[in-house]
Amino acid sequence: MQVYTYSEARQKLATILELAVTTGKVFIKRKDGQVFALTPEVMALSPLNVPTVKADITTQEIVDIIREGRER
């Protein structure tokens, strides 16, 4: 568990942000004793976000293949 003071966090912000990415969480402690957790935001990707495939096939051929698969 990495704990940094507020002053250290201000001076080393870029380093602390990178550390949060690699470790998942960094703590920052204020003079009054309060502790805050700094965690990176996880960007949710759509499962439909896939790379395209170049295929030499027509729309009608795709429809025919799907229909054939449904008939089985």
N, CA, C and O atoms as a Tinker XYZ file with bonds, in Angstrom:
   288  protein
     1  N      0.855000   -1.180000    0.000000    73     2
     2  CA     0.000000    0.000000    0.000000    64     1     3
     3  C      0.891000    1.230000    0.000000    63     2     4     5
     4  O      1.689000    1.432000    0.915000    81     3
     5  N      0.750000    2.043000   -1.027000    73     3     6
     6  CA     1.516000    3.276000   -1.153000    64     5     7
     7  C      0.722000    4.429000   -0.562000    63     6     8     9
     8  O     -0.406000    4.683000   -0.983000    81     7
     9  N      1.299000    5.131000    0.408000    73     7    10
    10  CA     0.657000    6.298000    1.010000    64     9    11
    11  C      1.580000    7.488000    0.827000    63    10    12    13
    12  O      2.753000    7.443000    1.198000    81    11
    13  N      1.040000    8.554000    0.250000    73    11    14
    14  CA     1.800000    9.781000    0.031000    64    13    15
    15  C      1.130000   10.917000    0.786000    63    14    16    17
    16  O     -0.088000   10.934000    0.964000    81    15
    17  N      1.941000   11.860000    1.224000    73    15    18
    18  CA     1.361000   13.051000    1.838000    64    17    19
    19  C      0.803000   13.924000    0.726000    63    18    20    21
    20  O      1.125000   13.741000   -0.448000    81    19
    21  N     -0.027000   14.864000    1.108000    73    19    22
    22  CA    -0.612000   15.788000    0.144000    64    21    23
    23  C      0.487000   16.535000   -0.616000    63    22    24    25
    24  O      0.409000   16.699000   -1.833000    81    23
    25  N      1.510000   16.984000    0.115000    73    23    26
    26  CA     2.611000   17.725000   -0.524000    64    25    27
    27  C      3.364000   16.854000   -1.517000    63    26    28    29
    28  O      3.691000   17.305000   -2.615000    81    27
    29  N      3.644000   15.600000   -1.138000    73    27    30
    30  CA     4.318000   14.685000   -2.061000    64    29    31
    31  C      3.469000   14.447000   -3.301000    63    30    32    33
    32  O      3.984000   14.404000   -4.418000    81    31
    33  N      2.175000   14.294000   -3.098000    73    31    34
    34  CA     1.272000   14.041000   -4.220000    64    33    35
    35  C      1.265000   15.207000   -5.191000    63    34    36    37
    36  O      1.242000   15.006000   -6.405000    81    35
    37  N      1.284000   16.417000   -4.669000    73    35    38
    38  CA     1.323000   17.596000   -5.548000    64    37    39
    39  C      2.608000   17.628000   -6.352000    63    38    40    41
    40  O      2.585000   17.929000   -7.546000    81    39
    41  N      3.725000   17.320000   -5.715000    73    39    42
    42  CA     5.025000   17.399000   -6.386000    64    41    43
    43  C      5.239000   16.266000   -7.387000    63    42    44    45
    44  O      5.912000   16.451000   -8.401000    81    43
    45  N      4.677000   15.112000   -7.108000    73    43    46
    46  CA     4.921000   13.923000   -7.941000    64    45    47
    47  C      3.641000   13.416000   -8.592000    63    46    48    49
    48  O      3.452000   12.206000   -8.719000    81    47
    49  N      2.774000   14.306000   -9.000000    73    47    50
    50  CA     1.457000   13.902000   -9.499000    64    49    51
    51  C      1.534000   12.917000  -10.665000    63    50    52    53
    52  O      0.839000   11.900000  -10.653000    81    51
    53  N      2.358000   13.197000  -11.661000    73    51    54
    54  CA     2.443000   12.310000  -12.826000    64    53    55
    55  C      2.896000   10.911000  -12.416000    63    54    56    57
    56  O      2.359000    9.914000  -12.900000    81    55
    57  N      3.871000   10.840000  -11.534000    73    55    58
    58  CA     4.382000    9.555000  -11.061000    64    57    59
    59  C      3.308000    8.802000  -10.277000    63    58    60    61
    60  O      3.142000    7.593000  -10.441000    81    59
    61  N      2.590000    9.521000   -9.434000    73    59    62
    62  CA     1.549000    8.899000   -8.623000    64    61    63
    63  C      0.401000    8.403000   -9.490000    63    62    64    65
    64  O     -0.164000    7.345000   -9.211000    81    63
    65  N      0.046000    9.139000  -10.532000    73    63    66
    66  CA    -0.998000    8.686000  -11.444000    64    65    67
    67  C     -0.583000    7.400000  -12.151000    63    66    68    69
    68  O     -1.392000    6.483000  -12.294000    81    67
    69  N      0.669000    7.327000  -12.593000    73    67    70
    70  CA     1.167000    6.109000  -13.241000    64    69    71
    71  C      1.180000    4.938000  -12.261000    63    70    72    73
    72  O      0.859000    3.808000  -12.631000    81    71
    73  N      1.551000    5.211000  -11.020000    73    71    74
    74  CA     1.565000    4.178000   -9.998000    64    73    75
    75  C      0.153000    3.665000   -9.728000    63    74    76    77
    76  O     -0.051000    2.470000   -9.513000    81    75
    77  N     -0.801000    4.561000   -9.741000    73    75    78
    78  CA    -2.197000    4.158000   -9.549000    64    77    79
    79  C     -2.653000    3.238000  -10.680000    63    78    80    81
    80  O     -3.409000    2.294000  -10.450000    81    79
    81  N     -2.197000    3.513000  -11.892000    73    79    82
    82  CA    -2.557000    2.665000  -13.035000    64    81    83
    83  C     -1.955000    1.278000  -12.876000    63    82    84    85
    84  O     -2.624000    0.277000  -13.131000    81    83
    85  N     -0.694000    1.212000  -12.455000    73    83    86
    86  CA    -0.027000   -0.090000  -12.361000    64    85    87
    87  C     -0.443000   -0.892000  -11.136000    63    86    88    89
    88  O     -0.543000   -2.117000  -11.211000    81    87
    89  N     -0.687000   -0.230000  -10.010000    73    87    90
    90  CA    -1.024000   -0.955000   -8.788000    64    89    91
    91  C     -2.520000   -1.005000   -8.517000    63    90    92    93
    92  O     -2.980000   -1.856000   -7.755000    81    91
    93  N     -3.284000   -0.111000   -9.126000    73    91    94
    94  CA    -4.724000   -0.099000   -8.931000    64    93    95
    95  C     -5.208000    0.910000   -7.914000    63    94    96    97
    96  O     -6.366000    1.325000   -7.961000    81    95
    97  N     -4.335000    1.320000   -6.979000    73    95    98
    98  CA    -4.785000    2.262000   -5.959000    64    97    99
    99  C     -3.575000    2.905000   -5.274000    63    98   100   101
   100  O     -2.585000    2.236000   -4.980000    81    99
   101  N     -3.673000    4.202000   -5.029000    73    99   102
   102  CA    -2.665000    4.951000   -4.275000    64   101   103
   103  C     -3.411000    5.781000   -3.242000    63   102   104   105
   104  O     -4.479000    6.322000   -3.531000    81   103
   105  N     -2.857000    5.884000   -2.043000    73   103   106
   106  CA    -3.488000    6.646000   -0.976000    64   105   107
   107  C     -2.760000    7.969000   -0.764000    63   106   108   109
   108  O     -1.534000    8.040000   -0.838000    81   107
   109  N     -3.537000    9.010000   -0.499000    73   107   110
   110  CA    -3.005000   10.345000   -0.209000    64   109   111
   111  C     -3.535000   10.754000    1.159000    63   110   112   113
   112  O     -4.739000   10.728000    1.412000    81   111
   113  N     -2.604000   11.134000    2.038000    73   111   114
   114  CA    -2.969000   11.468000    3.410000    64   113   115
   115  C     -2.761000   12.957000    3.666000    63   114   116   117
   116  O     -1.699000   13.511000    3.381000    81   115
   117  N     -3.802000   13.595000    4.214000    73   115   118
   118  CA    -3.712000   15.014000    4.552000    64   117   119
   119  C     -3.156000   15.185000    5.959000    63   118   120   121
   120  O     -3.055000   14.227000    6.726000    81   119
   121  N     -2.799000   16.423000    6.282000    73   119   122
   122  CA    -2.265000   16.727000    7.614000    64   121   123
   123  C     -3.239000   16.378000    8.725000    63   122   124   125
   124  O     -2.831000   15.971000    9.812000    81   123
   125  N     -4.534000   16.539000    8.450000    73   123   126
   126  CA    -5.525000   16.264000    9.494000    64   125   127
   127  C     -5.807000   14.760000    9.664000    63   126   128   129
   128  O     -6.646000   14.374000   10.477000    81   127
   129  N     -5.110000   13.923000    8.901000    73   127   130
   130  CA    -5.232000   12.480000    9.053000    64   129   131
   131  C     -6.184000   11.813000    8.080000    63   130   132   133
   132  O     -6.217000   10.585000    7.999000    81   131
   133  N     -6.958000   12.588000    7.340000    73   131   134
   134  CA    -7.866000   11.984000    6.357000    64   133   135
   135  C     -7.056000   11.336000    5.245000    63   134   136   137
   136  O     -6.054000   11.882000    4.784000    81   135
   137  N     -7.509000   10.164000    4.825000    73   135   138
   138  CA    -6.828000    9.436000    3.759000    64   137   139
   139  C     -7.797000    9.279000    2.589000    63   138   140   141
   140  O     -8.965000    8.936000    2.772000    81   139
   141  N     -7.294000    9.532000    1.397000    73   139   142
   142  CA    -8.084000    9.428000    0.169000    64   141   143
   143  C     -7.441000    8.388000   -0.734000    63   142   144   145
   144  O     -6.216000    8.295000   -0.815000    81   143
   145  N     -8.261000    7.618000   -1.402000    73   143   146
   146  CA    -7.774000    6.610000   -2.340000    64   145   147
   147  C     -7.888000    7.156000   -3.761000    63   146   148   149
   148  O     -8.931000    7.667000   -4.168000    81   147
   149  N     -6.806000    7.037000   -4.491000    73   147   150
   150  CA    -6.774000    7.452000   -5.890000    64   149   151
   151  C     -6.747000    6.181000   -6.736000    63   150   152   153
   152  O     -5.790000    5.410000   -6.679000    81   151
   153  N     -7.799000    5.970000   -7.516000    73   151   154
   154  CA    -7.893000    4.778000   -8.365000    64   153   155
   155  C     -8.159000    5.198000   -9.803000    63   154   156   157
   156  O     -8.887000    6.162000  -10.043000    81   155
   157  N     -7.581000    4.488000  -10.755000    73   155   158
   158  CA    -7.840000    4.827000  -12.158000    64   157   159
   159  C     -9.249000    4.420000  -12.568000    63   158   160   161
   160  O     -9.774000    3.414000  -12.091000    81   159
   161  N     -9.846000    5.185000  -13.435000    73   159   162
   162  CA   -11.177000    4.877000  -13.967000    64   161   163
   163  C    -11.023000    3.804000  -15.033000    63   162   164   165
   164  O    -10.176000    3.913000  -15.919000    81   163
   165  N    -11.834000    2.784000  -14.944000    73   163   166
   166  CA   -11.800000    1.715000  -15.939000    64   165   167
   167  C    -12.748000    2.096000  -17.068000    63   166   168   169
   168  O    -13.941000    2.316000  -16.855000    81   167
   169  N    -12.201000    2.166000  -18.249000    73   167   170
   170  CA   -12.999000    2.528000  -19.412000    64   169   171
   171  C    -13.654000    1.257000  -19.960000    63   170   172   173
   172  O    -12.974000    0.333000  -20.406000    81   171
   173  N    -14.956000    1.232000  -19.918000    73   171   174
   174  CA   -15.693000    0.069000  -20.417000    64   173   175
   175  C    -15.760000    0.116000  -21.941000    63   174   176   177
   176  O    -16.156000    1.117000  -22.537000    81   175
   177  N    -15.368000   -0.974000  -22.537000    73   175   178
   178  CA   -15.428000   -1.076000  -23.992000    64   177   179
   179  C    -16.624000   -1.926000  -24.380000    63   178   180   181
   180  O    -16.967000   -2.893000  -23.701000    81   179
   181  N    -17.233000   -1.557000  -25.454000    73   179   182
   182  CA   -18.376000   -2.309000  -25.942000    64   181   183
   183  C    -17.908000   -3.638000  -26.522000    63   182   184   185
   184  O    -16.908000   -3.671000  -27.239000    81   183
   185  N    -18.596000   -4.723000  -26.232000    73   183   186
   186  CA   -18.229000   -5.998000  -26.843000    64   185   187
   187  C    -18.467000   -5.993000  -28.354000    63   186   188   189
   188  O    -17.994000   -6.877000  -29.068000    81   187
   189  N    -19.196000   -5.003000  -28.824000    73   187   190
   190  CA   -19.442000   -4.894000  -30.269000    64   189   191
   191  C    -18.371000   -4.078000  -30.980000    63   190   192   193
   192  O    -18.388000   -3.958000  -32.205000    81   191
   193  N    -17.442000   -3.518000  -30.218000    73   191   194
   194  CA   -16.367000   -2.729000  -30.790000    64   193   195
   195  C    -15.243000   -3.661000  -31.231000    63   194   196   197
   196  O    -14.265000   -3.853000  -30.510000    81   195
   197  N    -15.390000   -4.232000  -32.411000    73   195   198
   198  CA   -14.420000   -5.193000  -32.943000    64   197   199
   199  C    -13.860000   -4.656000  -34.251000    63   198   200   201
   200  O    -14.529000   -3.890000  -34.944000    81   199
   201  N    -12.640000   -5.050000  -34.593000    73   199   202
   202  CA   -12.073000   -4.583000  -35.852000    64   201   203
   203  C    -12.830000   -5.166000  -37.049000    63   202   204   205
   204  O    -13.397000   -6.257000  -36.978000    81   203
   205  N    -12.822000   -4.423000  -38.126000    73   203   206
   206  CA   -13.512000   -4.887000  -39.327000    64   205   207
   207  C    -12.692000   -5.954000  -40.034000    63   206   208   209
   208  O    -11.475000   -6.040000  -39.870000    81   207
   209  N    -13.385000   -6.763000  -40.823000    73   207   210
   210  CA   -12.742000   -7.814000  -41.591000    64   209   211
   211  C    -13.070000   -7.571000  -43.060000    63   210   212   213
   212  O    -14.232000   -7.426000  -43.438000    81   211
   213  N    -12.032000   -7.532000  -43.868000    73   211   214
   214  CA   -12.250000   -7.385000  -45.309000    64   213   215
   215  C    -12.621000   -8.750000  -45.877000    63   214   216   217
   216  O    -11.820000   -9.685000  -45.831000    81   215
   217  N    -13.821000   -8.864000  -46.408000    73   215   218
   218  CA   -14.285000  -10.131000  -46.979000    64   217   219
   219  C    -14.940000   -9.851000  -48.319000    63   218   220   221
   220  O    -15.655000   -8.865000  -48.496000    81   219
   221  N    -14.677000  -10.743000  -49.245000    73   219   222
   222  CA   -15.256000  -10.604000  -50.578000    64   221   223
   223  C    -16.562000  -11.402000  -50.610000    63   222   224   225
   224  O    -16.647000  -12.469000  -51.218000    81   223
   225  N    -17.584000  -10.847000  -49.932000    73   223   226
   226  CA   -18.865000  -11.533000  -49.811000    64   225   227
   227  C    -19.973000  -10.478000  -49.889000    63   226   228   229
   228  O    -19.815000   -9.359000  -49.400000    81   227
   229  N    -21.061000  -10.841000  -50.493000    73   227   230
   230  CA   -22.160000   -9.889000  -50.638000    64   229   231
   231  C    -23.110000   -9.988000  -49.447000    63   230   232   233
   232  O    -23.072000  -10.947000  -48.677000    81   231
   233  N    -23.948000   -8.990000  -49.320000    73   231   234
   234  CA   -24.953000   -8.988000  -48.263000    64   233   235
   235  C    -25.893000  -10.174000  -48.425000    63   234   236   237
   236  O    -26.265000  -10.814000  -47.441000    81   235
   237  N    -26.272000  -10.465000  -49.644000    73   235   238
   238  CA   -27.186000  -11.584000  -49.892000    64   237   239
   239  C    -26.556000  -12.908000  -49.473000    63   238   240   241
   240  O    -27.248000  -13.777000  -48.942000    81   239
   241  N    -25.261000  -13.075000  -49.702000    73   239   242
   242  CA   -24.587000  -14.306000  -49.291000    64   241   243
   243  C    -24.585000  -14.440000  -47.765000    63   242   244   245
   244  O    -24.750000  -15.541000  -47.240000    81   243
   245  N    -24.403000  -13.344000  -47.066000    73   243   246
   246  CA   -24.431000  -13.358000  -45.602000    64   245   247
   247  C    -25.819000  -13.754000  -45.116000    63   246   248   249
   248  O    -25.950000  -14.576000  -44.209000    81   247
   249  N    -26.852000  -13.173000  -45.715000    73   247   250
   250  CA   -28.229000  -13.500000  -45.338000    64   249   251
   251  C    -28.504000  -14.974000  -45.600000    63   250   252   253
   252  O    -29.120000  -15.641000  -44.769000    81   251
   253  N    -28.058000  -15.494000  -46.741000    73   251   254
   254  CA   -28.266000  -16.909000  -47.068000    64   253   255
   255  C    -27.575000  -17.823000  -46.058000    63   254   256   257
   256  O    -28.136000  -18.847000  -45.670000    81   255
   257  N    -26.373000  -17.468000  -45.633000    73   255   258
   258  CA   -25.633000  -18.281000  -44.656000    64   257   259
   259  C    -26.361000  -18.285000  -43.315000    63   258   260   261
   260  O    -26.455000  -19.327000  -42.666000    81   259
   261  N    -26.869000  -17.146000  -42.901000    73   259   262
   262  CA   -27.602000  -17.059000  -41.632000    64   261   263
   263  C    -28.882000  -17.882000  -41.701000    63   262   264   265
   264  O    -29.205000  -18.614000  -40.766000    81   263
   265  N    -29.606000  -17.763000  -42.805000    73   263   266
   266  CA   -30.845000  -18.536000  -42.956000    64   265   267
   267  C    -30.558000  -20.037000  -42.939000    63   266   268   269
   268  O    -31.299000  -20.811000  -42.333000    81   267
   269  N    -29.492000  -20.436000  -43.599000    73   267   270
   270  CA   -29.127000  -21.855000  -43.635000    64   269   271
   271  C    -28.787000  -22.346000  -42.222000    63   270   272   273
   272  O    -29.151000  -23.463000  -41.853000    81   271
   273  N    -28.107000  -21.535000  -41.447000    73   271   274
   274  CA   -27.756000  -21.903000  -40.080000    64   273   275
   275  C    -28.989000  -22.008000  -39.189000    63   274   276   277
   276  O    -29.033000  -22.861000  -38.303000    81   275
   277  N    -29.972000  -21.172000  -39.405000    73   275   278
   278  CA   -31.196000  -21.207000  -38.599000    64   277   279
   279  C    -32.072000  -22.407000  -38.934000    63   278   280   281
   280  O    -32.827000  -22.879000  -38.084000    81   279
   281  N    -31.979000  -22.904000  -40.165000    73   279   282
   282  CA   -32.791000  -24.035000  -40.595000    64   281   283
   283  C    -32.305000  -25.344000  -40.000000    63   282   284   285
   284  O    -33.058000  -26.318000  -39.965000    81   283
   285  N    -31.093000  -25.389000  -39.543000    73   283   286
   286  CA   -30.515000  -26.641000  -39.009000    64   285   287
   287  C    -31.044000  -26.967000  -37.667000    63   286   288
   288  O    -30.661000  -27.981000  -37.083000    81   287
